[in-house]
Amino acid sequence: MPKSGKDKKTLKQALNYDWPEIQKHLIEERAREAAEESGEEGDPYEPYWTTNSDGTRTLHMSLDSWWLQHFDREDVIFELPGIVVMNSKDWHAGDAAWTLREAYGVGRDEDCDDCFSEEDIATHVELFPEGQFTAFRISGPAAGQALAIAVTMRTSRPPTASILPWREAIGDMRLGAHEPDGDWLYGVEMAVHPNYQGHGIGTSLYEARFSLVKSLSLRGWYLVGMLMGYRDHADDMDVLEYGNKVIAREVKDPTVTMQMNRGFRPERVITDYVDEAAAGDAGVLLVWDNPHFDLEKLT
Ligand SMILES: CC(C)(COP(=O)(O)OP(=O)(O)OC[C@H]1O[C@@H](n2cnc3c(N)ncnc32)[C@H](O)[C@@H]1OP(=O)(O)O)[C@@H](O)C(=O)NCCC(=O)NCCS
C-alpha cells in the first residue's frame, strides 16, 4: 500500500531518531558473525575487509561510523531534526576546533592565537565537563562531526566588577582562570558552523547552559557578546555608537541581538575585549540572573 505523506514523515523522523542505534546494532551484529566465522574476536568498530568467493573484497563498516562506538543516547540534552546537543567529549575536539575556525572565517592553517585547538578543547572537557557543549548530526555523511561548540567556565568575579579582556578573563587557552566553586558562569566561546546557522542550534546551546546554571544553582551567567555585525556599519559610525544602537534595538546585530532575544540583559559596550576585526574588537556585556538562585544550594 502506498505510504501517505504523514506516514513518510513519521518514518523519516523514526529513522533520523533511531539511526545511530540501528547502525550500532548492524555493526555489532556483523562483527559477531565475522568472529564466529573466523574464530577471532575483534573490535566491532574497527573497519575490516573480507574476500568474496570471486576474489573481490568488501569493507565492513563505513569509515564515517567511527563515532558510533562513543555515542550514547542518554548523553543527549536536546534534539533537533537529525542533530543532537550534548556535553562535549574528547572525541568531538578535533571537529569542534575546525568548526570554530569556520565560524570566524579563519583558515585551517592560518595562525590564530585566539582559536582553541583540539588539545585546548580536550582540556576544557577534562577541567569542567558539564560546562562544554557540542552539537552534531546523527545521520548523513557528516554524522558524528561537531558542527557547533560552546565553551564555559566558572568564576567568582561578578559582572559588576570591571570586565577583563577575554584572554585575561580566561587565564589562558586551557581556561587557567576557571574556579570550580565560582558562583557565576562565564561564557567563553560559542560558534555554529556557517552552513548550519539559523536552524536553532545556537538557541539549543543557550537553553542547555541556562539549564546548567539552574542545576548548579549559580548566581547567573554573563558573557561579552561580540558585535559581529559591526563590519557592515564601520564606515558610518564607531563601534561604541554601533553597540549602543544595538542595545537600544535601533540596529540588529546577528550575534548580540540574537543573544538579547534569548533572555540576556545588555549592560554596556566593552571595547578592546578581544582581537576580532569584524566586531571592531568590541562586544556587549550580557547578563542573565538565575531567578532560582539559592546560596544554600550552590554546588
Ligand atoms: C551567533 C551564533 C552562535 C547563533 O547560532 P545559530 O545556530 O545560527 O542561532 P539560532 O539558529 O538558534 O538562532 C537564530 C537567530 O540568530 C540569528 N542569526 C543566526 N545566524 C545569523 C546570520 N548569519 N545572520 C543574521 N542573523 C543570524 C537569526 O536572526 C536568529 O535571530 P532571532 O531568532 O533572535 O531573530 C552563530 O551565528 C555563530 O556561530 N556566529 C559566528 C560566531 C559568533 O558570533 N559567536 C558568538 C560570539 S559571542
The ligand as a Gaussian input file, in Angstrom:
#p B3LYP/6-31G(d) Opt

LIG

0 1
 C       25.653000      33.613000      16.893000
 C       25.507000      32.150000      16.545000
 C       26.202000      31.308000      17.600000
 C       23.996000      31.815000      16.519000
 O       23.825000      30.437000      16.259000
 P       22.618000      29.895000      15.343000
 O       22.586000      28.424000      15.430000
 O       22.714000      30.478000      13.993000
 O       21.391000      30.516000      16.100000
 P       19.858000      30.071000      16.008000
 O       19.586000      29.432000      14.711000
 O       19.473000      29.323000      17.222000
 O       19.158000      31.451000      16.136000
 C       18.894000      32.171000      15.016000
 C       18.984000      33.602000      15.416000
 O       20.277000      34.084000      15.098000
 C       20.194000      34.994000      14.031000
 N       21.251000      34.610000      13.113000
 C       21.995000      33.489000      13.171000
 N       22.913000      33.490000      12.206000
 C       22.758000      34.625000      11.532000
 C       23.413000      35.211000      10.435000
 N       24.439000      34.583000       9.820000
 N       22.997000      36.413000      10.017000
 C       21.962000      37.018000      10.622000
 N       21.316000      36.526000      11.684000
 C       21.709000      35.341000      12.128000
 C       18.809000      34.856000      13.466000
 O       18.340000      36.116000      13.012000
 C       18.001000      34.415000      14.671000
 O       17.702000      35.501000      15.485000
 P       16.289000      35.745000      16.181000
 O       15.573000      34.412000      16.248000
 O       16.647000      36.243000      17.532000
 O       15.608000      36.725000      15.337000
 C       26.088000      31.842000      15.142000
 O       25.501000      32.709000      14.218000
 C       27.604000      31.960000      15.048000
 O       28.340000      30.995000      15.279000
 N       28.138000      33.132000      14.670000
 C       29.576000      33.344000      14.446000
 C       30.398000      33.264000      15.718000
 C       29.832000      34.137000      16.828000
 O       29.380000      35.241000      16.619000
 N       29.878000      33.587000      18.059000
 C       29.367000      34.243000      19.239000
 C       30.454000      35.098000      19.835000
 S       29.871000      35.891000      21.310000

